[in-house]
Amino acid sequence: MANPSPGNSITLRVEAPSSFSATSELAAAVGAAGAAITALDVTESHHETLVVDVTCNTTDDAHAARVKDALNALDGVTVQHVSDRTFLMHLGGKLEVVPKVPLRNRDDLSRAYTPGVARVCLAIAEDPAAARNLTVKRNTVAVVTDGSAVLGLGNIGPAAALPVMEGKAALFKQFANVDAWPVCLDTQDTEEIIRTVKLLAPVFGGVNLEDIAAPRCFEIEARLREELDIPVFHDDQHGTAIVTLAALVNALRVVDKKIADVRIVVSGVGAAGSAIIQLLKAQGARHIVAAGRSGAIHKGEAYNDPHRTWIAENTNQEGFAGTLHQALVGADVFIGVSAPNILEEEHIASMAKDAIVFAMANPTPEVDPAVASRHAAVVATGRSDFPNQINNVLAFPGLFRGLLDVGASDITPEMLVAAAEAIANRVNDNELNASYIIPSIFDPHVTANVAAAVAAAAHASNVATAAGPADSAAEPALASA
């Protein structure tokens, strides 16, 4: 049975007989039903009854119903109402548009809108590059999806994907003060997606592609990067690759192994797996075997997918053609971005001494982390309820902060590696251990460090068009006046 999670948090409004033991009896019943109490508040007190709000984490809707039944079964207790706290958070959406400038009087209106706005429009018409400083473009990112590969949910379409994109935009704002907006497209046609994003591009300083199925996502990203003059980033590929590399750098420090020497097995050759392999090679990894559903990718087989063909040509130099389980024998590192419960304890036990296991399938990892930890020296997942959460939010806010600050026109492998190193370096030698190889997503320095590293790498790669965040937004207009 899954553990209770804040993602399935409920509040039950309960009427109970007034007594000194009422709240403890409610808490005991909720605990016996397997839920985790997070709050218990008496909201009304009468001479014969109490009204108590009991908040707890459950595993799913059926579990929530069992908790309700357990409380109703108590003598004199009635559950009046059950609120799903996750749905309440999403009620009306999670985003709003708020003006950055005051509109207090006619003078303000004359500058923000007509007639003064015409001067700014003409300045941009004369010098289109001025839009970066004189409009929202300077700090705005499009979070683009077609809803075809929503994490853990699959092809659910653009409307159902919108809550995820809203959440992504909220993270951009919370962690990096980047204004991001969901763009959920009602098409899964590659050419239509490319054309639509290009038509929308004048508004945005960058594009974050999200939850678009492979292999279509590869062409969309490649074409948009080629045809737009703003950075295009597929987070499912490169965001995952950045945080994976950051975690691996530190895990290797824990076990005192070198990336050039270790044998790495990657399970999953979709968007994330392909990007992880490319970034590991950019960092010096030499011994990688990638496995899909039918086993190891190798030169001895022809592939219709050009990305699998690239993997076959650039990994597995020994030509290993066996199964994932066979590939793990003697391996130093397992990186899973594939499917739940595909490994058992015996498979982890077959790995090399001081093995590293990153089981990142969500919401259920490739192997039970507790089981993996019996044999592996370092274990990480994508979940927040286990140590070493490998989470993209460590990467994409700071990455885009840096891209926007220097007006980057593209993203290079050097910038991705710089982001990974900045994340890894947030864990110092005194903090580093098998249960702490990657910083918390709430570490206030991560975003700033990643942004600075990406900005510096952008300048070194000659894709920066501005010095940095200190550029004056008024300069282009003044220069043209």
C-alpha positions in Angstrom: 0.0 0.0 0.0 1.3 3.5 -0.8 2.2 5.9 1.9 -0.2 8.8 2.7 0.8 11.9 0.8 0.1 15.6 0.9 -1.2 15.2 -2.6 -4.2 13.4 -1.1 -4.8 15.7 1.8 -8.4 16.1 3.1 -10.1 18.1 5.9 -13.1 16.4 7.5 -15.5 18.7 9.5 -16.7 16.5 12.3 -19.3 17.0 15.0 -18.5 15.1 18.2 -19.8 14.9 21.8 -18.2 17.6 23.9 -15.7 15.9 26.2 -12.0 16.1 27.2 -11.2 13.0 25.2 -13.1 13.9 22.0 -10.1 15.1 20.0 -7.9 12.2 21.1 -10.6 9.7 20.1 -10.9 11.3 16.6 -7.1 11.3 16.2 -6.9 7.6 17.2 -9.6 6.6 14.7 -7.9 8.5 11.9 -4.6 6.9 12.8 -6.1 3.4 13.0 -7.5 3.9 9.4 -4.0 4.4 8.2 -4.0 8.2 7.6 -1.5 10.7 8.8 -2.9 13.6 10.8 -1.4 17.0 10.0 -3.9 19.3 11.9 -6.8 19.1 14.4 -8.7 22.3 15.0 -11.7 22.9 17.2 -13.8 25.4 15.2 -16.9 25.5 17.4 -17.6 24.6 21.0 -21.1 24.1 22.3 -22.4 22.8 25.6 -23.1 19.3 24.2 -21.0 19.1 21.0 -17.8 20.2 19.4 -17.1 20.8 15.7 -13.6 19.7 14.8 -11.7 20.1 11.5 -9.5 17.0 11.1 -6.9 17.4 8.4 -4.9 14.3 7.3 -3.0 12.8 4.4 -4.4 9.7 2.7 -3.3 7.5 -0.2 -6.2 7.9 -2.6 -10.0 8.6 -2.8 -10.9 5.2 -1.5 -8.6 5.6 1.5 -10.3 9.0 2.2 -13.7 7.3 2.2 -12.4 4.7 4.7 -11.2 7.5 7.0 -14.7 9.1 6.8 -16.3 5.8 7.6 -14.0 5.2 10.6 -15.0 8.6 12.1 -18.7 8.1 11.4 -18.5 4.7 13.2 -17.5 6.4 16.5 -20.4 6.8 19.0 -22.1 10.2 18.6 -19.7 11.4 15.8 -20.9 12.7 12.5 -18.8 13.8 9.5 -20.5 16.9 8.2 -18.3 17.6 5.2 -15.1 16.4 3.5 -12.9 18.9 1.6 -10.1 17.8 -0.8 -7.3 20.3 -0.1 -5.6 19.6 -3.4 -8.8 20.5 -5.4 -9.3 23.5 -3.2 -5.8 24.8 -4.1 -6.7 24.5 -7.8 -10.1 26.1 -7.5 -10.2 29.0 -10.1 -6.6 28.2 -11.2 -3.3 29.0 -9.6 -2.3 32.1 -11.6 -3.4 35.7 -12.0 -2.1 38.7 -14.0 -1.1 41.7 -11.8 0.1 45.0 -13.2 3.6 46.0 -12.3 3.0 49.7 -12.6 0.5 51.9 -10.7 -2.5 53.3 -12.6 -3.6 55.9 -10.1 -4.6 58.9 -12.2 -4.8 60.3 -15.7 -1.1 61.0 -16.0 -0.3 57.3 -15.2 -2.8 56.2 -17.7 -1.4 58.5 -20.4 2.0 56.9 -20.0 0.9 53.3 -19.6 -1.7 53.5 -22.4 -2.7 56.1 -24.9 -1.2 58.5 -25.9 2.2 57.7 -24.4 2.3 54.0 -25.3 2.5 55.0 -29.0 6.0 56.4 -28.5 7.2 53.0 -27.1 5.4 51.1 -29.9 7.3 53.3 -32.5 10.6 52.7 -30.8 10.1 49.0 -31.0 9.0 49.2 -34.7 12.2 51.0 -35.4 14.3 48.6 -33.4 12.6 45.2 -32.8 15.3 44.2 -30.3 14.1 46.9 -28.0 11.1 44.7 -27.2 13.2 42.7 -24.9 13.6 45.7 -22.5 10.3 47.5 -23.1 7.8 44.7 -22.9 7.0 41.6 -20.8 9.3 39.7 -23.2 12.2 40.5 -21.0 10.9 38.3 -18.2 8.3 36.0 -19.7 8.4 32.3 -20.7 5.9 30.2 -22.5 5.2 26.8 -20.9 4.1 24.9 -24.0 2.4 21.5 -24.1 0.1 19.4 -26.2 -0.8 17.2 -23.2 0.4 14.0 -25.0 2.9 12.8 -22.3 1.9 14.3 -18.9 4.1 12.8 -16.2 2.5 9.6 -14.8 -0.7 10.2 -16.7 0.1 9.8 -20.4 -1.9 11.4 -23.3 -4.6 13.3 -21.4 -4.9 16.2 -23.8 -4.3 20.0 -23.4 -7.2 20.9 -21.0 -6.4 18.2 -18.5 -2.7 19.1 -18.7 -3.4 22.7 -17.8 -3.2 22.3 -14.0 0.3 20.9 -14.4 1.4 23.8 -16.6 -0.1 26.3 -14.1 1.9 24.6 -11.4 5.0 24.9 -13.5 4.4 28.6 -14.1 3.9 29.1 -10.3 7.2 27.4 -9.6 8.9 29.7 -12.1 7.6 32.7 -10.3 8.1 31.4 -6.8 11.7 30.3 -7.3 13.1 32.7 -9.9 10.6 35.6 -10.3 10.1 34.5 -13.9 6.7 35.3 -15.3 5.6 32.1 -17.1 2.3 31.3 -18.8 0.7 28.0 -19.8 0.2 27.6 -23.5 -1.8 24.3 -23.9 -2.2 23.6 -27.6 -5.2 21.6 -29.0 -3.2 19.8 -31.5 -0.6 17.0 -31.6 0.5 17.7 -35.1 4.3 18.5 -35.2 4.0 21.2 -37.8 1.0 22.9 -36.2 2.8 23.0 -32.9 6.0 24.5 -34.4 4.0 27.0 -36.4 1.9 28.1 -33.4 4.9 28.5 -31.1 6.6 30.6 -33.8 3.5 32.8 -34.1 3.4 33.4 -30.3 7.2 33.9 -29.9 7.2 37.8 -30.1 5.7 37.9 -26.6 8.2 35.6 -24.9 11.9 35.6 -24.0 12.0 31.8 -23.9 10.0 28.6 -24.5 9.8 25.7 -22.0 8.4 22.7 -23.8 6.7 20.3 -21.4 5.0 16.9 -21.5 5.2 16.4 -25.3 5.6 12.7 -26.3 8.7 11.3 -27.9 9.8 11.1 -30.6 7.7 14.1 -31.7 9.3 16.3 -28.9 12.7 15.9 -30.4 11.8 17.4 -33.8 9.7 20.2 -32.2 12.6 21.2 -30.0 15.2 21.0 -32.7 13.2 22.9 -35.3 12.2 25.7 -32.8 15.8 26.1 -31.7 16.8 26.5 -35.3 14.0 28.8 -36.3 13.6 31.1 -33.3 16.0 33.6 -31.8 15.0 32.9 -28.2 16.1 29.8 -26.1 13.9 26.7 -26.4 14.2 24.2 -23.6 12.5 20.8 -23.3 12.4 20.3 -19.6 11.5 16.6 -19.7 14.8 16.1 -21.6 17.3 18.6 -20.4 15.9 19.6 -17.0 16.0 15.9 -16.0 19.5 15.5 -17.4 20.8 18.5 -15.5 19.6 17.4 -12.1 20.6 13.8 -12.8 24.1 14.8 -13.6 24.2 17.0 -10.5 23.1 14.2 -8.3 25.6 11.7 -9.9 28.5 14.1 -9.5 27.9 14.1 -5.8 27.0 10.4 -5.5 30.3 9.6 -7.1 32.0 11.8 -4.5 30.3 9.7 -1.8 31.6 6.4 -3.1 34.9 7.8 -4.4 34.5 6.8 -8.0 35.2 8.7 -11.3 32.6 9.3 -13.9 35.1 8.2 -16.7 35.6 4.8 -15.0 32.1 3.7 -13.8 29.8 1.4 -15.7 26.4 3.2 -16.1 23.1 1.5 -17.1 20.3 3.8 -18.2 16.8 2.3 -18.3 14.5 4.3 -20.6 15.5 5.7 -24.0 12.7 8.3 -24.4 13.1 12.0 -24.1 14.7 12.0 -20.6 17.0 9.0 -21.2 18.4 10.3 -24.4 19.2 13.7 -22.9 20.8 12.2 -19.8 23.1 10.0 -21.9 24.2 13.1 -24.0 24.9 15.1 -20.9 26.7 12.3 -19.1 29.0 11.9 -22.2 29.6 15.7 -22.2 30.8 15.3 -18.6 33.2 12.5 -19.5 31.2 9.2 -19.0 32.7 6.5 -21.2 30.9 3.3 -20.3 27.1 3.6 -20.8 24.6 0.9 -21.7 21.0 2.1 -22.4 18.1 -0.3 -22.3 14.6 -0.1 -23.7 11.7 -2.5 -23.3 13.4 -5.1 -25.6 16.8 -4.9 -24.0 20.1 -3.1 -24.6 20.5 -0.7 -27.4 23.5 -1.8 -29.5 25.1 -1.3 -33.0 24.0 -4.8 -34.1 20.4 -3.8 -34.5 18.8 -1.3 -36.9 16.5 1.4 -35.3 13.9 3.5 -37.1 14.2 6.2 -34.4 17.2 8.4 -35.1 17.7 9.0 -31.3 18.0 5.3 -30.7 20.4 5.1 -33.6 22.5 7.8 -32.1 22.5 6.0 -28.7 23.6 2.8 -30.5 26.5 4.6 -32.2 27.6 6.5 -29.1 27.2 4.0 -26.2 27.7 0.3 -25.5 31.1 0.1 -27.2 31.3 -3.6 -26.2 28.1 -4.4 -28.1 26.3 -5.9 -25.2 22.9 -7.2 -26.5 21.3 -8.7 -23.3 18.4 -7.6 -21.1 18.3 -4.8 -18.6 18.7 -7.2 -15.7 21.8 -8.8 -17.3 23.3 -5.3 -18.0 23.1 -4.5 -14.3 25.4 -7.3 -13.3 28.6 -5.6 -12.1 27.3 -2.1 -13.0 28.3 0.8 -10.8 25.3 3.1 -11.6 21.7 2.5 -12.5 19.7 5.5 -13.8 16.0 4.8 -14.3 13.6 7.0 -16.3 11.3 4.2 -17.4 8.6 2.2 -15.7 7.6 1.2 -12.1 8.7 -2.0 -10.4 10.9 -3.4 -13.1 13.7 -4.4 -10.7 13.9 -6.7 -7.7 16.3 -6.9 -4.8 18.4 -9.5 -6.6 19.1 -7.2 -9.5 20.4 -4.5 -7.2 22.5 -7.1 -5.3 24.1 -8.1 -8.6 25.6 -4.6 -9.1 29.1 -3.6 -8.2 30.2 -2.7 -4.6 29.1 0.8 -3.6 26.6 0.9 -6.3 24.5 4.0 -7.1 20.8 3.6 -7.9 18.6 6.5 -9.3 15.1 5.1 -9.6 13.3 8.1 -11.0 10.1 6.7 -12.5 7.1 8.7 -11.1 5.1 8.2 -9.0 6.3 4.6 -8.5 10.1 4.0 -8.9 11.7 1.2 -10.9 12.6 -0.5 -7.5 11.5 0.0 -4.0 14.0 2.5 -2.5 14.1 0.8 0.8 14.9 -2.5 -0.9 17.5 -0.9 -3.1 19.2 0.6 -0.1 20.0 -2.8 1.3 22.6 -3.3 -1.4 23.3 0.1 -3.0 25.5 2.7 -1.3 23.4 5.7 -2.6 19.7 5.6 -3.6 17.8 8.5 -5.1 14.3 8.9 -6.5 12.0 11.6 -8.0 9.8 11.5 -4.9 9.6 14.0 -2.1 9.0 11.3 0.6 12.4 9.6 0.3 15.9 11.1 0.7 17.7 12.5 -2.4 14.8 13.8 -4.5 16.0 14.4 -8.0 13.6 17.2 -9.0 13.7 19.4 -12.1 12.7 22.4 -10.1 16.3 22.6 -9.0 17.2 23.4 -12.6 14.6 25.1 -14.8 13.9 28.2 -12.7 17.5 29.2 -12.3 18.3 28.2 -15.9 15.7 30.5 -17.4 16.6 33.2 -14.9 20.1 33.2 -16.3 18.9 32.9 -19.9 16.5 35.9 -19.6 19.1 38.0 -17.7 21.5 37.9 -20.6 19.0 37.7 -23.4 20.3 34.3 -24.5 19.4 33.3 -28.1 20.2 29.5 -27.6 21.2 26.9 -25.1 24.5 25.0 -25.4 25.7 21.8 -23.7 28.2 23.9 -21.8 25.3 25.8 -20.2 23.6 22.6 -19.2 26.8 21.3 -17.6 27.3 24.6 -15.8 23.8 24.4 -14.3 24.4 20.8 -13.1 27.7 21.8 -11.5 26.1 24.8 -9.8 23.5 22.5 -8.3 26.0 19.9 -7.2 28.2 22.6 -5.6 25.4 23.6 -3.2 26.2 20.5 -1.2 29.6 21.1 0.5 31.9 18.4 1.8 30.7 18.8 5.4 27.1 18.1 4.3 27.6 15.4 1.7 26.5 11.9 2.6 24.6 9.0 1.1 21.3 10.5 2.1 22.1 14.1 1.0 23.7 14.2 -2.4 21.5 17.0 -3.8 20.3 20.3 -2.3 16.7 20.9 -1.2 14.5 22.5 -3.7 13.9 25.2 -1.0 17.6 26.1 -0.8 17.4 29.8 -1.4 20.8 29.9 -3.1 20.2 27.2 -5.8 18.3 29.4 -8.3 20.8 32.3 -8.0 23.8 30.1 -8.4 22.3 28.3 -11.4 21.4 31.6 -13.0 24.9 33.0 -12.5 26.5 29.9 -13.9 24.2 29.7 -16.9 24.7 33.4 -17.6 28.5 33.1 -17.5 28.3 30.0 -19.8 26.1 31.9 -22.2 28.6 34.6 -22.5 31.4 32.1 -23.0 29.3 30.3 -25.7 28.6 33.7 -27.5 24.8 33.3 -27.2 24.2 36.2 -24.8 22.9 39.4 -26.3 23.0 41.5 -23.1 25.4 42.0 -20.2 23.0 40.9 -17.5 20.1 41.9 -15.3 21.5 45.3 -14.5 20.8 46.5 -18.1 18.5 49.6 -18.0 15.1 49.0 -19.6 15.0 52.7 -20.5 18.2 52.8 -22.5 16.8 51.7 -25.9 14.1 54.3 -25.9 16.4 57.1 -24.8 19.0 56.1 -27.4 16.3 56.3 -30.1 14.9 59.6 -28.9 
